[in-house]
Amino acid sequence: MKRREFIQQTAVASTLIGLGGLGFQSFSRNDKKITILHTNDVHSHIDPFGPEDGLNANKGGVARRASLVESIRNENPNTLLLDAGDMFQGTPYFNYFGGELEFKLMSMLKYDAATIGNHDFDNGIDGLFAQLPHANFDFISANYDFSNTIMDNHVKPYRVFERDGIKIGVFGLGIKLDGLVDKRMYKETVYLDPIEVAQDMSRILKEEERCDLIICLSHIGYHYKNAADKPSDLNLAKATKNIDLIIGGHTHTFLKKPTVVKNIEDKNVLVNQVGCYGINLGRIDFYFDSDKNKAANGTTILV
């Protein structure tokens, strides 16, 4: 992608949002900047779509994503790269390699963390476990209890990263597997209510870990029109506090920019999801002043 095109597309739908109930008038170029890049529901799409592939023609591809990520990291070294699940299933690459290629390529792109989607169990929990040696990044999920499975001690509820003196807490959530995944595939994995878990995780990250920025990496879905009470990213944002950003997956929702939702304390939360198949890369820039008040802008970059 040419630099001019990249700048133009990054500028689209980018709006500075005050977080934590604070405005952003005092933020300046001298403040600290943390960049969050994210993907979801890539579904084993390694290659770009071909020129005859309809609406997705000539879009996507891991090599192009790698170039974008490298360019943004060169611009801002204080960057995290995250994935919201369903890395597996969708092309013959998964059928043949069983997830090995996906994890190796994500490791080459230096992903920092990923949560687990329902399709990541498509080769069974044993198949997922078998590919872990190829993943040089952390898997985080706070509401899947793997205690009685082979994945015990291989998945963390959260991770705390530090960039330029800013502590960033990231926790993961997964969708209810019953009804989506055969029980034989996820075995003794126990699903816990994601909203209750999120309330606990955000408290721990804010009060105990003293994080300045809290991110939920979610695979529970953006919103369900016919099931308004079903756990979703929008409902999660409304029912919790201290979460600054929810990066979503599962529903393949294409957002041009993050949705702004008021949390239980009437403070802004950003909710974002970038569709599927690696067509887009999400980017959220957070700005911190000297008192660690924060504001953010976000956009979706076409790959």
VMD Tcl script that draws the C-alpha trace (Angstrom):
set ca {
  {0.00 0.00 0.00}
  {1.38 3.40 -0.98}
  {2.13 5.76 1.89}
  {-0.31 8.41 0.61}
  {-3.14 5.86 0.42}
  {-2.27 4.59 3.91}
  {-2.42 8.09 5.40}
  {-5.71 8.85 3.66}
  {-7.37 5.64 4.84}
  {-6.06 6.03 8.38}
  {-7.51 9.53 8.56}
  {-11.00 8.36 7.63}
  {-13.48 8.06 10.51}
  {-10.86 9.03 13.09}
  {-12.33 11.06 15.95}
  {-10.69 12.06 19.21}
  {-12.77 10.80 22.16}
  {-12.29 11.79 25.78}
  {-12.24 8.77 28.09}
  {-12.97 8.41 31.77}
  {-15.50 11.22 31.57}
  {-12.72 13.72 30.71}
  {-12.39 16.04 27.78}
  {-9.44 16.15 25.45}
  {-8.83 19.88 24.99}
  {-5.58 19.81 26.99}
  {-3.91 17.02 25.02}
  {-0.88 18.01 22.99}
  {1.68 16.47 20.68}
  {4.03 16.09 23.63}
  {1.77 13.64 25.46}
  {2.40 9.90 25.51}
  {0.84 7.85 22.74}
  {-0.02 4.14 22.88}
  {-1.17 2.43 19.68}
  {-3.36 -0.68 19.76}
  {-3.58 -2.72 16.55}
  {-6.04 -5.58 16.31}
  {-7.59 -8.31 14.17}
  {-10.44 -10.79 14.66}
  {-11.93 -13.79 12.89}
  {-9.08 -14.13 10.41}
  {-10.17 -17.77 9.87}
  {-6.94 -19.07 8.34}
  {-6.92 -16.54 5.50}
  {-3.21 -16.43 4.76}
  {-3.30 -15.25 1.16}
  {-5.06 -12.12 -0.13}
  {-8.35 -12.58 -1.94}
  {-7.99 -12.94 -5.69}
  {-9.10 -10.40 -8.30}
  {-12.30 -12.37 -8.96}
  {-13.40 -12.64 -5.33}
  {-16.33 -10.22 -5.48}
  {-16.51 -7.60 -2.74}
  {-13.25 -8.85 -1.19}
  {-11.22 -8.81 -4.42}
  {-7.53 -8.01 -3.88}
  {-8.00 -7.46 -0.14}
  {-6.31 -8.99 2.89}
  {-3.33 -11.27 3.17}
  {-0.83 -11.76 6.00}
  {2.11 -10.27 4.05}
  {0.24 -7.00 3.52}
  {-0.82 -6.91 7.17}
  {2.80 -7.45 8.18}
  {3.88 -4.44 6.12}
  {1.20 -2.26 7.70}
  {2.09 -3.39 11.22}
  {5.79 -2.76 10.60}
  {5.06 0.73 9.26}
  {2.95 1.63 12.30}
  {5.50 0.23 14.74}
  {8.19 2.31 13.06}
  {5.96 5.34 13.56}
  {5.21 4.45 17.18}
  {7.27 1.77 18.96}
  {4.76 1.84 21.84}
  {2.36 -0.46 20.01}
  {0.48 -3.64 20.94}
  {-0.89 -6.14 18.39}
  {-3.87 -8.22 19.57}
  {-6.30 -10.77 18.12}
  {-9.88 -11.44 19.27}
  {-10.14 -15.10 18.32}
  {-11.21 -17.50 15.56}
  {-7.73 -17.68 14.12}
  {-8.57 -21.17 12.78}
  {-10.90 -22.66 10.18}
  {-11.80 -21.24 6.79}
  {-9.20 -22.25 4.20}
  {-7.30 -25.43 3.25}
  {-4.30 -24.13 5.18}
  {-6.08 -25.07 8.40}
  {-7.29 -28.42 7.04}
  {-3.74 -29.33 6.04}
  {-1.58 -27.76 8.78}
  {-4.06 -27.79 11.68}
  {-3.21 -24.26 12.86}
  {0.57 -24.51 12.74}
  {0.90 -21.97 9.93}
  {-1.49 -19.48 11.55}
  {0.46 -19.47 14.82}
  {3.85 -19.32 13.11}
  {2.82 -16.33 11.03}
  {1.23 -14.53 14.00}
  {4.49 -15.09 15.87}
  {6.45 -13.60 12.95}
  {4.16 -10.55 13.11}
  {4.93 -10.40 16.86}
  {1.39 -10.51 18.16}
  {1.36 -9.72 21.86}
  {-1.76 -11.68 22.84}
  {-4.87 -13.41 21.50}
  {-8.08 -14.71 23.00}
  {-9.74 -17.99 22.01}
  {-12.74 -18.22 19.69}
  {-15.17 -21.10 19.24}
  {-13.58 -22.17 15.91}
  {-10.21 -22.48 17.60}
  {-11.60 -25.75 19.05}
  {-12.37 -27.17 15.58}
  {-9.53 -29.69 15.87}
  {-10.49 -30.31 19.46}
  {-8.81 -28.97 22.55}
  {-6.00 -31.50 21.97}
  {-5.48 -30.07 18.49}
  {-5.29 -26.55 19.88}
  {-2.82 -27.66 22.53}
  {-0.66 -29.39 19.92}
  {-0.11 -26.08 18.11}
  {0.92 -24.06 21.17}
  {4.68 -24.58 20.60}
  {4.32 -22.58 17.38}
  {2.82 -19.55 19.18}
  {5.28 -17.02 20.61}
  {2.51 -14.95 22.15}
  {0.12 -15.32 25.07}
  {-3.41 -16.70 25.04}
  {-5.72 -14.92 27.45}
  {-9.21 -15.94 28.50}
  {-10.72 -15.14 31.88}
  {-14.10 -16.88 31.52}
  {-12.94 -20.27 30.19}
  {-11.88 -22.44 33.11}
  {-9.40 -24.95 31.70}
  {-8.51 -26.46 35.08}
  {-9.49 -30.01 34.16}
  {-8.14 -29.92 30.62}
  {-4.84 -30.21 28.82}
  {-4.86 -26.40 28.38}
  {-4.58 -25.79 32.13}
  {-1.73 -23.35 32.87}
  {-1.40 -22.49 29.16}
  {-4.04 -19.76 29.12}
  {-3.88 -16.68 31.35}
  {-6.90 -14.62 32.44}
  {-5.05 -11.41 31.69}
  {-1.69 -9.84 30.87}
  {-0.20 -6.54 31.92}
  {2.05 -4.79 29.42}
  {4.07 -1.61 29.96}
  {4.84 0.85 27.19}
  {6.53 4.21 27.83}
  {5.60 4.08 31.50}
  {1.93 3.31 30.78}
  {0.55 0.08 32.28}
  {-1.89 -1.68 29.94}
  {-4.07 -4.49 31.27}
  {-5.60 -6.87 28.73}
  {-8.07 -9.62 29.65}
  {-9.88 -12.10 27.43}
  {-13.45 -13.37 27.13}
  {-14.93 -16.23 25.10}
  {-18.43 -17.09 23.92}
  {-20.58 -19.87 25.39}
  {-19.43 -23.05 23.65}
  {-22.49 -25.18 24.37}
  {-24.58 -25.25 21.20}
  {-21.75 -23.91 19.04}
  {-19.07 -26.55 19.59}
  {-19.44 -30.27 20.11}
  {-18.78 -31.10 23.76}
  {-16.20 -33.67 22.69}
  {-14.13 -30.87 21.17}
  {-13.79 -28.67 24.26}
  {-14.16 -31.47 26.83}
  {-14.11 -30.22 30.45}
  {-13.70 -26.54 29.62}
  {-16.08 -24.59 31.89}
  {-17.77 -21.42 30.63}
  {-18.24 -18.59 33.14}
  {-20.55 -15.60 32.73}
  {-18.50 -13.05 30.75}
  {-20.06 -9.93 32.25}
  {-19.52 -11.11 35.82}
  {-15.96 -12.09 34.99}
  {-15.34 -8.75 33.25}
  {-16.50 -6.88 36.35}
  {-13.95 -8.81 38.41}
  {-11.13 -8.53 35.88}
  {-11.54 -4.78 35.43}
  {-11.46 -4.33 39.20}
  {-8.28 -6.39 39.54}
  {-6.55 -4.57 36.69}
  {-7.55 -1.14 37.97}
  {-7.18 -1.52 41.73}
  {-4.62 -4.29 42.21}
  {-2.47 -4.04 39.06}
  {-2.84 -0.23 38.88}
  {-3.29 -0.22 35.11}
  {-3.64 3.07 33.26}
  {-5.41 1.50 30.28}
  {-7.74 -1.53 30.40}
  {-8.63 -3.54 27.30}
  {-11.06 -6.43 26.95}
  {-10.23 -8.84 24.14}
  {-13.64 -10.36 23.46}
  {-15.06 -13.17 21.36}
  {-18.65 -12.89 22.58}
  {-20.08 -10.87 19.67}
  {-20.83 -7.20 19.03}
  {-24.64 -7.23 19.41}
  {-27.62 -9.56 18.88}
  {-30.80 -7.88 17.59}
  {-33.04 -10.86 18.35}
  {-31.51 -11.53 21.76}
  {-31.01 -8.15 23.37}
  {-30.10 -9.63 26.77}
  {-27.50 -12.04 25.38}
  {-23.94 -11.23 26.48}
  {-22.40 -8.98 23.84}
  {-19.75 -6.30 23.62}
  {-22.30 -3.48 23.77}
  {-24.01 -5.00 26.83}
  {-20.63 -5.62 28.43}
  {-19.61 -2.00 27.99}
  {-22.85 -0.76 29.57}
  {-22.67 -3.13 32.57}
  {-19.07 -2.55 33.67}
  {-16.62 0.17 34.67}
  {-12.90 0.87 34.19}
  {-12.76 -0.76 30.73}
  {-11.47 1.69 28.12}
  {-11.60 -0.48 25.00}
  {-13.41 -3.66 23.98}
  {-11.90 -5.36 20.94}
  {-14.51 -7.77 19.64}
  {-14.96 -10.80 17.43}
  {-17.34 -13.62 16.50}
  {-20.11 -11.64 14.73}
  {-17.89 -10.51 11.83}
  {-19.08 -6.94 12.37}
  {-17.48 -4.35 10.07}
  {-17.07 -1.01 11.85}
  {-15.45 1.98 10.18}
  {-14.61 3.41 13.58}
  {-15.18 2.36 17.20}
  {-18.62 2.64 18.74}
  {-18.72 4.88 21.81}
  {-20.80 3.43 24.68}
  {-21.48 4.87 28.12}
  {-20.52 2.50 30.93}
  {-22.23 2.03 34.28}
  {-20.57 5.23 35.53}
  {-21.57 7.22 32.42}
  {-18.01 7.22 31.10}
  {-16.98 6.52 27.52}
  {-15.96 3.03 26.38}
  {-14.75 2.29 22.87}
  {-16.04 -0.90 21.22}
  {-14.42 -2.00 17.97}
  {-14.47 -4.93 15.56}
  {-12.98 -5.11 12.07}
  {-15.06 -7.72 10.25}
  {-13.28 -10.92 9.30}
  {-10.76 -12.75 7.08}
  {-7.93 -10.27 7.65}
  {-9.53 -7.73 5.31}
  {-9.03 -4.92 7.84}
  {-6.64 -3.94 10.60}
  {-8.03 -2.00 13.56}
  {-6.06 0.88 15.01}
  {-6.76 2.79 18.23}
  {-4.39 5.53 19.39}
  {-4.53 6.47 23.08}
  {-3.06 9.75 24.31}
  {-2.03 10.35 27.93}
  {-1.25 13.72 29.47}
  {1.13 14.22 32.40}
  {-1.63 13.24 34.85}
  {-2.48 10.14 32.80}
  {-5.84 11.50 31.72}
  {-6.55 9.87 28.40}
  {-8.25 10.36 25.07}
  {-8.34 8.15 22.00}
  {-9.08 8.03 18.32}
  {-9.70 4.96 16.23}
  {-10.05 3.84 12.66}
  {-10.22 0.77 10.45}
  {-7.46 0.33 7.89}
  {-8.22 -1.64 4.72}
  {-5.52 -4.21 4.06}
}
mol new
graphics top color blue
foreach p $ca { graphics top sphere $p radius 0.5 }
foreach p [lrange $ca 0 end-1] q [lrange $ca 1 end] { graphics top cylinder $p $q radius 0.2 }
display resetview
